[in-house]
Amino acid sequence: MGHKKPYEVKDVAGKLAVGFLRNPLTAVLGIVLLALGWIALSTMPREEDPQIAISGGAVIVAMPGATPGEVENIIVKPLEKKLREVKGIEHIYGMSMDNVGIVNVMYYIGENREDSNLKLYDKVMQNMDEMPKGVMQPLIKPFDIDIDVPIITLAMYKKEGALLSTTDFTEKVKKLQHEINAIDNVAKTTLRGNHKEQYNIEVDMGKLSAYHLSMGQIMMAVQSLAANVPNVKGRTQDNKLTIFGIANAIESVEDVKNVMVANYMGSPIYLRDVAKVTNGIDIQNFKDVGLIARADNNITNPFNKEIPQVTLTVAKLAGTNAVFVAKDVEEVLKEHEEEFEKEGIGYIVTRDYGERANEAVNELMHHLVITIIIIALMLVFALGWRESIIVTFTVPAILAITLFIAYVSGQTMNRITLFAFLLSLGLLVDAAIIVIENIHRHLHAHDAEDKDMDEILVQATDEVGGPTNIATLAIIMTMVPMAFVGGMMGSFMKPIPLNVPVALFASLAVAYIFTPYLSLKLLKKPKHKHNHKEEEKEKDKGKS
C-alpha cells in the first residue's frame, strides 16, 4: 500500500484546530479566559436595569411686572424658535406665567447628556442680545436623570424617649449626609422632611391695630437686626486680612422680643408687646415626612401612628457599581450605630437598589448554572460523558469572553445583559455540539483505525466549519437590526444586539480551538469488532 495523502485543511475551523491542537499554550489560554471572565463578573458594575441616556433641561427667564401674554410673546415664543435650531431636540414645551417664562427641552433618547447641556447653554447665551429690556439673566437647569434616581433611601427618626430636639436631630442627619456625600462614586444626597432652626414671630393683629402699626413696620424692624455682613478693610503688612464687624445681633428669643418696632405717644413699642416670639423650627415649611412601620421592623411605636422622620437619599454616579456604593454607605452607617444608639436615633433602609441589583444578577447566574447542568446531562445520554464534559467547558469559556468584552466596552451587569446571555445560551453550544458530534462520528467510522488521531480531529472540525459559520452568521444577522431600534425600547434592549453577536462569534472560536484540543486529551479511538473478525478470517485463509 502507498502512503496516504494527508487531509488538506480548507476552512478556518480546520486551521484553528491545527494551530491549537498540540500547542502547549492552549490550556493556558483556556485558564486565562476563565480567569478574565471571573474578574469581569466580580468587578463589572451591577445595576438592576440598564442606564438609558435621557437628556433635557429647562430655561427659566424672569421679567418682573410682565403679564403671561407679554411673557409668551416676547420671551417664550422667540426662545422656542431659537431652540428649535439645536440638533437633537425632540420636544419643546413653553409655559408663560406672571413675571416668568419657562421653556422645557427634551432631547431624543440616546443623545449625549453633556453635549446636550452644552448645546442648550450655548444657544441661549448666543441670543442674549435679542432679549427685551427688563429681562433678567436666564437660568438654565439641565435635567440630570443619571443622578436624580436614588439607589438608597434611609428613613431617619427619633426613638421613643429621645431627648434630642428637632433641630439637633436634623443637624445629626446633616452630618451623616456630609460623610456619605464624601464616599467614592456617590453623586448626590438629599434630605426630605428636614426643618431649619428659626425664631417664630406670631403677631397679634388686635394689638397691632391698637397701636396703629402695620406688618411692614414689624418686618423692617426685624430685618434691620437679622443679619450683619462684616466689612473687609484690606491686608496688613504681614499679609493678614483685617475684618471689622459685630456679632449677630440676634442670639436668643429675648433679643427678638426686645426689638423696638415704633414709638407710640412717646413710648417705645417692642416686638413682645404685639407678638408672641418662640424658638423653634421653620413652621412655614409643610414638607413633613412620616413613617409607619410594621412590627417586624423593631421600631417602638406604641401608639401605632406616623413617626416624624427625615429621609436621606443617596444617588450614585452613572456607570458605577450600585452594589459597591450601597455597601460603602452601609459601612458608614455601621460606624455611627453606637452614636445613634446613645442619641436615640433610629433608621430603616427603605430602598436598597444595590441589594436588589445584586440579587437580580445572582439569581440569573444561578439559573445560568442550572441551564448548563441540564445541557451537560442531555449530552451524557446523547453522546457520552466525555463528550458532555468537553461541551460543558465551552459554555463558561464563551460566557467569559463575552463578559470580559462587555466589561472592557463599559457595559454594566443588569437584567437585560444577563437576559442576552440566557437568550444566547442555547445557541452557544450549537457549534461545540456540531463539532463534537462530527468528531464522535469520525472516531466510530470503519476507517478510523487507519487514520492518525490528529488527522481525525482536524478533518472532523474542518468539515463542519463552513455550514456552522454560515448558520451562526445568519443568527447574528437577525440580531443586528435590533441595534437600530430607537427610542426608549431601543436603549433598554441595546445589551441584546451588543452581546449576543459577540457570544456567537466567541462560540465559534471556542468550538474550533478547544473542542479538538479537549477531544485529543479525553477521547480515544474505539476498537471495532468487525476488524477483529476480518483479521481472524485472514488468518484462517492463511492456514488453509
C-alpha positions, 0 to 999 in steps of 0.5 A: 500500500502507498502512503496516504495523502494527508487531509488538506485543511480548507476552512478556518475551523480546520486551521484553528484546530491545527494551530491549537491542537498540540500547542502547549499554550492552549490550556493556558489560554483556556485558564486565562479566559476563565480567569478574565471572565471571573474578574469581569463578573466580580468587578463589572458594575451591577445595576438592576436595569440598564442606564438609558441616556435621557437628556433635557433641561429647562430655561427659566427667564424672569421679567418682573411686572410682565403679564403671561401674554407679554411673557409668551410673546416676547420671551417664550415664543422667540426662545422656542424658535431659537431652540428649535435650531439645536440638533437633537431636540425632540420636544419643546414645551413653553409655559408663560406665567406672571413675571416668568417664562419657562421653556422645557427641552427634551432631547431624543433618547440616546443623545449625549447628556453633556453635549446636550447641556452644552448645546442648550447653554450655548444657544441661549447665551448666543441670543442674549442680545435679542432679549427685551429690556427688563429681562433678567439673566436666564437660568438654565437647569439641565435635567440630570436623570443619571443622578436624580434616581436614588439607589438608597433611601434611609428613613431617619427618626427619633426613638421613643424617649429621645431627648434630642430636639428637632433641630439637633436631630436634623443637624445629626442627619446633616452630618451623616449626609456630609460623610456619605456625600464624601464616599467614592462614586456617590453623586448626590444626597438629599434630605426630605422632611428636614426643618431649619432652626428659626425664631417664630414671630406670631403677631397679634393683629388686635394689638397691632391695630391698637397701636396703629402699626402695620406688618411692614413696620414689624418686618423692617424692624426685624430685618434691620437686626437679622443679619450683619455682613462684616466689612473687609478693610484690606491686608496688613503688612504681614499679609493678614486680612483685617475684618471689622464687624459685630456679632449677630445681633440676634442670639436668643428669643429675648433679643427678638422680643426686645426689638423696638418696632415704633414709638407710640405717644412717646413710648417705645413699642417692642416686638413682645408687646404685639407678638408672641416670639418662640424658638423653634423650627421653620413652621412655614415649611409643610414638607413633613415626612412620616413613617409607619412601620410594621412590627417586624421592623423593631421600631417602638411605636406604641401608639401605632401612628406616623413617626416624624422622620427625615429621609436621606437619599443617596444617588450614585454616579452613572456607570458605577457599581450600585452594589459597591456604593450601597455597601460603602454607605452601609459601612458608614452607617455601621460606624455611627450605630453606637452614636445613634444608639446613645442619641436615640436615633433610629433608621430603616433602609427603605430602598436598597437598589444595590441589594436588589441589583445584586440579587437580580444578577445572582439569581440569573447566574444561578439559573445560568448554572442550572441551564448548563447542568441540564445541557451537560446531562442531555449530552451524557445520554446523547453522546457520552460523558466525555463528550458532555464534559468537553461541551460543558467547558465551552459554555463558561469559556464563551460566557467569559469572553463575552463578559470580559468584552462587555466589561472592557466596552463599559457595559454594566451587569443588569437584567437585560445583559444577563437576559442576552446571555440566557437568550444566547445560551442555547445557541452557544453550544450549537457549534461545540455540539456540531463539532463534537458530534462530527468528531464522535462520528469520525472516531466510530467510522470503519476507517478510523483505525487507519487514520492518525488521531490528529488527522481525525480531529482536524478533518472532523472540525474542518468539515463542519466549519463552513455550514456552522459559520454560515448558520451562526452568521445568519443568527447574528444577522437577525440580531443586528437590526435590533441595534437600530431600534430607537427610542426608549425600547431601543436603549433598554434592549441595546445589551441584546444586539451588543452581546449576543453577536459577540457570544456567537462569534466567541462560540465559534472560536471556542468550538474550533480551538478547544473542542479538538484540543479537549477531544485529543486529551479525553477521547480515544479511538474505539476498537471495532469488532468487525476488524477483529473478525476480518483479521481472524478470517485472514488468518484462517485463509492463511492456514488453509 
